């Protein structure tokens, strides 16, 4: 009715609800929450007799009602008596579940009653009704058959007999050997979509659990569909004829015609209200799309739930992604109660305990189980395979093995589809379905670490012989086939990645070409050079976040450059110097700067001087003042030979800081004054502001607060004028501490809040560290003075 005339159906359902509520109240019943279909009701009564009288009255009323927009409304009823659990105004338990199964077996206008109800009402039936035995019936998921009855009503025509005929099943879902874990929200979302869309495609990477989820949904829907739900596996199909035979076999049982075609299938389904689950369409996308479109066009009452690693494409299709399970938190944030609720962890424990009955989640093994699920990206099949080793290995050993390689995923769990015997075979199947160009790009993208933006894919595509248009098309194919995952970030826009199991497969199957590695390095170098400039301006916060996303790629590029090209290593490390210092990555920065200096920066004096300066900054922040001062002096000597006044000024400032640390305050004063002179010669406001700020710090250290605040206010002015907000906020924070010492708490709070908020906004960890350290030092001193 909804498909033919939505407005009419809406009016009819509204009237149906009104009639139902009126008659329910007449017989002291309660209308509980709807069960999801939109045109069904769940009712409870104080006695079986009230329920029987309601059913007779209701069915008669519906038959005789003058419906304003439709000819009639046809309903079916099931009545069951039993003990149920009451919770929050609703009922749960075995009687409710079995009553729903009885209803799914009922025919048009039938009232199906369990034997317990019959025994209680046999002597008190409504006038004009009678009971008719329906035979022994096997309800789904119930071990023992039971006897059901029909309530006949004079003057009300209904189906002549029970449609189930004794033991007929209304679905062909294969029996499940394991429990269904997680996916509650996905299941609810998909079931809701199936009520409004006739074609739903579950799209996701191999091993994510699409097939199992579709089976669970279909079995549940089989109770709503008058003609059941039928599972159609396409794994072994290769041709249009194969698809047609698979569908016909599923809906008719053993083939009843020698050569079924699409026309004979349509004849069988054109009047049926049924759900078809068409599983594993990815290797037959075009043929499956053609078949599905024809079925939907010629069979108006069917619905189709498909699973695939690529969209089918018809206009009727609604694609719903089925991704990996949500990952548990990192080990630093583990909470046992939260971990028990994580679906990936639940799946591992469920499957592993079948191999090791004593296994359960404990504080001792929580970290290892969390590592396993994280390492496997929450992919259901991979988790099940890892869990299958629990009888031979401890969870700690499984986690350690997975940290080194995915060799555990090469051995199969028991009795599964050959394509799904191992996670490796599942990925291999997906890759084999791709075009030559897509395979080439797929294996090349394995050089990316973590994730990449779209520009990264274009850079890799160019080196494997693709122009921009081809790269866009082929990259899209890999996304459609679920080999490449697309995701959106709050601070870096759209990015892409390979699941770690998929990436390791690619690396093992096709070693990355040096030309691809060089292209990757060149792309990283372009990003690093741009970032080196952006980190001096107002966009530094967004660029620090961008570089955090690229950290895996940058490390990969550094390693390749270190092994292959000294010049590239020098340029890349020199471009990343500000990133390491701004992000507090002092040890990492020092390591790479020293590597680059050791193998090839001497031929370019300016580069060598810049890197020595950056190395000194890293070593100074690590507390290695003597090493830092040595680096600064060598860098200054190079800049003096070149005659670079701004850099000479910067190095004098750095050396003055080191002198201050040695408590050589007179030497520090001289160096700061020389620094200001060098910056003045170059008309460098930013450098002059930085030098004056540090001179202000020195004045504070020598207890000359009056001179200090004069220098710091000038420094803040110069720095803001130069657009160097980070150092300006350093000066601002320092002025705030002076205001606190001068007993001006309001001025202190205003300035300090400004500095802290700016540091957070600019993603500047070093400024926050400096503020926190000063605060802690002052608190410690205060505590010491107060005893």
ABEGO torsion letter per residue (X at the ends): XAAABAAAAAAAAAAAAAAAAAAAAAAGBBBBBBAGAGABBBBBBABAAAAAAAAAAAAAAAAABBBAABABBBBBBBBBBBBBBBBGGBBBEAAAAAAAAAAAABBBGBBBBBAAAAAAAAAABBBGBBBBBAEBBBBBGBABBBBBBBBBBBGBBBBABBAAGGABBABABBBBABBBBEGAAAAAAAAAAAAABABBBBBBBBGAGAAAAAAAAAAAAAAABAAEBBBBBAAABABAAAAAAAAAAAAAEBBABABBBAAAAAAAAAABBBBBBBBGAAAAAAAAAAAAAAAAAABAABBBBBBBABBAGBAABBBBBBBBBBBBBBAAABBAAAAAABAAAAAAAAAAAAABAABBBBAAAAAAAAAAAAAAGGBAAAAAAAAAAAAABBAAAAAAAAAABAAAAABBBBGBBAAAABAAAAAAAAAAABBAAAAAAAAAAAABBGBBBAAAAAAAAAAAGBBAAAAAAAAAAAAAAGABBBBBBAAAEBBBBBBAAAAAAAAAABBBBAAAAAAAAAAAAAAAAAAAAAAABAAAAAAAAAAAAAAAAAAAAAAAAAAABAAAAAAAAAAAAAAAAAAGBAAAAAAAAAAAAAAGAAABAAAAAAAAAAAAAAAAAAGBAAAAAAAAAAAAAAAAAAGBAAAAAAAAAAAAAAAAAAGBAAAAAAAAAAAAAAAAAAGBAAAAAAAAAAAAAAAAAAGBAAAAAAAAAAAAAAAAAAGBAAAAAAAAAAAAAAAAAAGBAAAAAAAAAAAAAAAAAAGBAAAAAAAAAAAAAAAAAAAAAAX
